[in-house]
Amino acid sequence: MKVAVVGTGYVGLVTGTCLSQTGVSVVCIDINQQKIDNLKKGIIPIFEPGLDDLVIQNTKEGRLSFSTNLSESIQGCEAVFIAVGTPSDEDGSADLKYVIGVASEIGKSISNYTVVITKSTVPVGTSLKVKEAIEIELQKRGITLDFDVASNPEFLKEGAAIEDFMKPDRIVVGTESERAEKVLSRIYKPFILNGHPLIFMNIPSAELTKYAANAMLATRISFMNDIANLCEIVGADVNLIRKGIGTDTRIGSKFLYPGVGYGGSCFPKDVKALIKTAKDLNYDLQVLKAVESVNDDQKAVLFNKLQQYFKGELKGKKIALWGLSFKPNTDDMREAPSLVIIKKLLDAGCEITAFDPVAMEEAHRIIGDKISYSEHQYEGLLNADALVILTEWQVFRMPDFDKVSNLLKNKLIFDGRNIYDVEDMKELGYTYFSIGRTSVIA
């Protein structure tokens, strides 16, 4: 079986690589010649644990290839996945120009029955636009050719994408024909042999399922952040509350961790897009508006704690940051809380030195030389007025606290991810602020 994946970003590259791992012949297509040349050499454009080894292995075995020529590459393919970006427009809606552009190119090129599958996260109704774009190009060519469109949203967690794809919680597919359903069933058969469900539904339901899933997860995060802020006012401990409600089987324990807000390529963009879709249909998604508002406010919580501690006198303070990516095990900094906090600290006149295990290059690309970057975890702590933790990387969980205290000007930590125990920090003599828990004042 031969399939094509258009787009070699996070979703496209993981999809194409994992499909090739099952024996499918996959060609990944991108307009970026440099990216394609690098992929042919085994140079991966993103950080995702295990992905580089699979790309190299399947390329060597001849199951995975890369090209910039869409027209040539999709010949003989039974299915073509569209996995290009859908960035947010200024009004919050998803920008579909790349998706529709690919659909038009497919219409110009296909010569056999093909299932065109939207893998990108797109609003309800996009498949109709994809179908229309293909039909327009076929009419221009003066030919009649059978094809189908389908929606197959991704549910990958950055940092665990390979495991998620190979052992999915579920695979959601929206189709409008039995023929397309058979093609998708063949593609995903290797992934459902161990009981992972393949769920077929109509296309609008599949398109909306992705948004609904991410909106629910974002809601849980904002809810816990709201509760955490209340905890600090009344003297409660958000970690105990999380355990208390997480053991309720109707609620569960996942995505109940408070922090400095959610970020990344999905939650912020998808919440905005779902709110905009509803607005266009004259419906007001009040809960999601609140979710977004709470998240925006939460990104300032740690800065506010710093400002309060230093009585508004932050100018000239040296702040050491641990963690820049929006979550561990990725270099992704899209919508990362660190960017908001860094801007606020810089505007207040702080000097910033930052360290992240993998996101340093990406941070420099985005922020430039406005801050300093440490080559090693402890380097930036020297004479810093405070340590601020923004990402819960494993390497930060059990540091050498003696070394930390010897390097810092003050034994002062602001923990935006609650990775340390309050009692431990008290015994170590630190002044310690976290999210939704009692502060420790040494």
N, C-alpha and C positions, 0 to 999 in steps of 0.2 A: 504494500500500500504506500502511495506517495501523497504527502501533504505539504503545503507551504504555509509559512507563518510570516506575515508582513509586519515588520517592526521588531527590532532587536533590543528594545528596552527591557525593563525588569520582567514584565509579563511575557512578552514575546520570546525572549531568550530562554526563560525557564520552561515555558510551554514546549517550544521546539526541542529543547534538549531532553526533557523528560519523555516526550513522545518517541524520540529516536532511541531512547534506552530500551523501549519495548520491541524494537525491531522495525519500526516504521521508518521509511525513507523520508527525511525532512529537509527542506531547504528553507533557511531563514533569510529574509529579504529586508534590505534597508537602503535608503538613498544616501546614507553617509558612507562614502568610500573608505575613509580612514578607519571607521569602526569595523567595516567588513574585512578590510585587510588585517586588522589586529585580531579579529576573531579567527581568521584562518590560521593565524600564528599561535592561537591559544591564549591571546591577551583579552581578558574579560573586562568590559567597561563598568561593571558594578561589583560591589562586594556582597557575595552571598555564599555562605559556607557550603562547600561541596560542589558548587556549580562549575568551577574551573576544571576540576578533575573529570566531570562528566562530559563537558564540552570537548576536551582533549581526547578522551577515550572514544566517543562516538564519531568525532571527526576522523580519527585514525582508522576506525572500523568502516568508514564510508557511509554511515547511516545519516550523518549530519553534515550539511554543507551550507555555505553562505554566498550570497550574491546581491548585486545591486540591480540586476536585470529582472524586473517583475514579469514582463511579458514572456520571456524565455523560460523563467523558472517555474511558472504555474502550469506549463503545458503538461498534460497527462495527470495532473493532480486531481484526486477525488474530492479534496476539501482544501479550502484556503481560509486560514484564520487571520482576521484583522486585529492586530494588537498594537496599534499606534496610540499616541497620547491624546487625551481629551482634556486639555487644561481648562481652568475656569476663566470665563470671560469676566469683565468688570462687574456685570450684573449677577454673577454667581452661576450662570448657566454653563453647561459643558460646551466647549468649542468643538464642533464636529467636522471642521474643515479637513482634518487629516483623514478621518474615517471615510468621509464622502469622496475625498480625493483618491484614496486607495480603491474604493468601490468603482469609481469611474475607470481607473486603470485596468481593473479586472474585467470590466465590460468591454474594454478595447482589445482584450487579449485572450479570453477563454475560447477554447475550441471543442470542448467536450462538457458533458454534464458535470457540474461542480456545485458543491455545497459551500456557500460563502458564510463563514461563521464569525460573528462579532464577539471577540474576546475582550475588547476594550470595555471599560465601564461607560455605558451610554444611557441617556434618558429614554423613557418609554416613547416608542414611535420611531426610533432610529433605524430599526431594521426595514421599515417601510421606505425610508429615505435611501438606504443602501440598495434596496431592490429597485427603486426608481432610477437611481444613478446608473446601475448596470443595464437596465432596460433601455435607457436613453442611448447608451453607447452601442448596444446591439442593434437598435433601430438605425443609428448612423451607419453602421456597417452593412445594413440591409440583410441581416440574417435572423433566423429564428433558432434559438438554442435553449434547451431546458436547463434551468438552474434553480437552486433553492437558497433561501437565506435562513440563518438560524442564529440564536443568541445563546452564548455559552460563557456566562460571567465567571471570572476567576475569584477565588477566595484564599489567596496566598498570603501568609504572614511573612513579612520581610524578616530574614534571619532564620526562617524555618521553611522556606519555600519548597525545597526539594522534597522534604518529608510530607508537606501538605499536598503536593501534587501527586506523589507516588502512593500516598495513603490518605486519600481525601475523606473528610467528614461526609461529604456528599458531592455529587456532580450534577449541576443544574443545566438543563438544555431546553431551550424553547425552539420548537419547530412548527411547521405548518404542513408537513407532508410525511407520509410513511417512508418514502424513499430517503428523505433526509435523515429521518430517525434511524434507519438501518445503517446509514453511513456513520453517524455519530456513535451508534451502538458498537460497531466494529472498532472504531478508534479507541473507545474507552473500555472495551472488554477486559484488557489486561489489568485495569485499575479497580474492577469491581469483583474480581474472582474471590476476594477474601471478605465479601459481604458489604463493601462500601456502596452505598446506594447511588444509582443513576436515576435521576428524577426528570421525567419529561413533562413539559407543560406548554401552554401557548406562549408565544414570543413576548407579548407585553408583560406577562407574569414573570418570565425569566429576567427581563430587563429590570423590572422593579425589585426583584428579590435581592439583587446585589446591593442596591441602595438601601433597602430596608434592613439588611443584615448589618451594614456598616453604621447606619443611623442608630440601630439598637445598641451596638457596642459603644459608640460615642456617647449615647445617652447614659449608659451605666457609668462611664468614666466621669462625666460631668456631674452626675448625681452624687457619686462618692466624693468628688471634690467639694461640692456644695455642703455635704454633711461634714466633711473634714473641717471646713472653715467654721461651721457651727460648733464642732467639738472644741476648738480652741477657745471659744467664747465661754462655754459652759463647763470646761474642765474635763471633758470626756476624752477617750482614746479611740481614734478612728480604727486602729488595728483590731481592737477588741470588738468594735461594732462590725467590722468587716467579717470577722470570724462568726459573730453571732448571727448575722443574716445570711452569710454564705453557706452555712450548714442547712439552711432551709432548701429542700430539694426543688421548690418552686423558683428559687432565685439562683442558687449555685454560687460558686466562689470566684469564677473567672471574671476579669475586667472590673473588679471592685477595688483596685489599688489606687489610692489618691496620689496626686503628684502635682506637677507644674503644667498640666494640660496635655491634651493629645496633639499630635502633629502628623507628619508623613504625607505621602502622596495620595492617600485614600480618604481618611475620615473628614478632614476639613473640606476637601473638594466635593466629596459626595454629599455631605450634609448641605452644603450651599446649593448644589445642583438639585437636590430633592426639594428644598424649600422653594427654589425658583420654578421648578416644574409645577408644584402645587399652586404657586402664585399665578402662573400663566393660565391655570384652569380655575381661577377664582376661588381657591381653597387656601386657608391659612393653617399651616402646620405649626401650631403654637408651641408644642412641646419641643420641637427641633429648634425653633428660634431661641428658646430658653437654653437649650443645650449649647448652642453656638455662643450665646452671650456669656454663659458661665465659663466656657473654655477660654474665651478672649480675656476675661477678667483673671482667670487662674494663672495665666502666663505672667502676670504682674505680681503675684502673691509673694514670691521669694524676694523680688526687688523691694517690695514694700517692707518686708521684714528687715532687710539690710538698712534701708533708709531710716526706719524707726530706731534700730539699734544704734546707728551712728548719729541719731538726732538730726537727720537731714544734711549732715556734713560729710558727703561722700567724695567731694572734690579732692583729688590727689590720693585717694585710697587705692592700694594695690589689691586686686581681687584675683585669686587663682580659681579657675574653672576646671572641673573634671567632668567631661562628657559634653559632646556637641551634637551628635546625631540624635534624631528624635526618639530612638529606642536602641537597645543593644543589638549587636550582631548585624549592623548595617552601617553604611557610610551616608545614608540618605539624610539630608538636612532640610528637605522640603517642609515648610511650615513648622520647623522645629522650635520648641519653646526657647531654646538657647539663643536663637536669633533675636527674639523679642527682648529677652533679659540683657543680652549684650548691648543692644541699642540703648536701652534705658540706662545701663551702667555708664556707657560712653557719654551719653547726653548729660549725665550727672558729674562727669569729669573724672571718672575712675580710670585707672591703668589696669589692663586685663592681660593675664597670661593664661592660655588654655591648653588642655591636653585631652585628646581622645584617641583610643587605640587604633581606629581606622579612618576617621572622618577628617583628619587634619588637612589633607589636600583639598577635599571638597569645601571645607570651611574657608580655606585661604582663597579659593575661587570665588566664594560668595562675599566674604567679609574683607578680603585683601589684607593690607598691613595696618588696619586700624587697631588690631590687637596683636599681641605676641603669641608665639606658639612654642610649647615645650616639646623637646624630643623625648623626654622621659616623664613618667608620672609625677615624680617628686620635684623635678627641676623648677617648676613655676611657683613652688610654695615658698621659696626663699624670701623672707621679709614681707610676705603677703599679709595684709590685714585680716583676711578671711579666706576660707576655702568654701566654694559653692559647688555642690554636686547636682548635675542636671540630667545625667543618664546613668542608669543602674547597671553599668558594665560589671561583669564578674570580678575583674581585676581591682575594682574599687571596694569590694565588700569586706576584705580583711587586710587593710593596709598596715604598715608599720607605724602605729600611732606615736611611738617614741620619736621616730624620724619626723613625722608630721609636726609634732609639737616643737621640736628643735628648730625646724625650718620656718614655721609660721611666726609672725610677729606677735600674734595673739592666738591662744588656743580656742579658735572660733570657727565653727562649721555651720553652714546653712545647707541642709540636706533636702533637696527637692524630690527625693525618691524614697525617703524613709528606709534607707538600707542599714542604718545602725540602730542598736537598741538604746533606748533612753537611759536606762539604768547603767549600762556599760559606759556611756559617755559621761555620766555623772561621776562614776568611780574614777574615770581617767582624768577628771578635772577640766573637761571641756565646757565651754558655753556652746550650747547646741540647740539649733532651731530646725524643726522639721514640719511636716504637713499634717495637721489634725491631731497633734499630740502635745503634751505638756512640754514647754521649753525648759532647758536646763541652763541656769545662770550660775557660772562658777564664781 
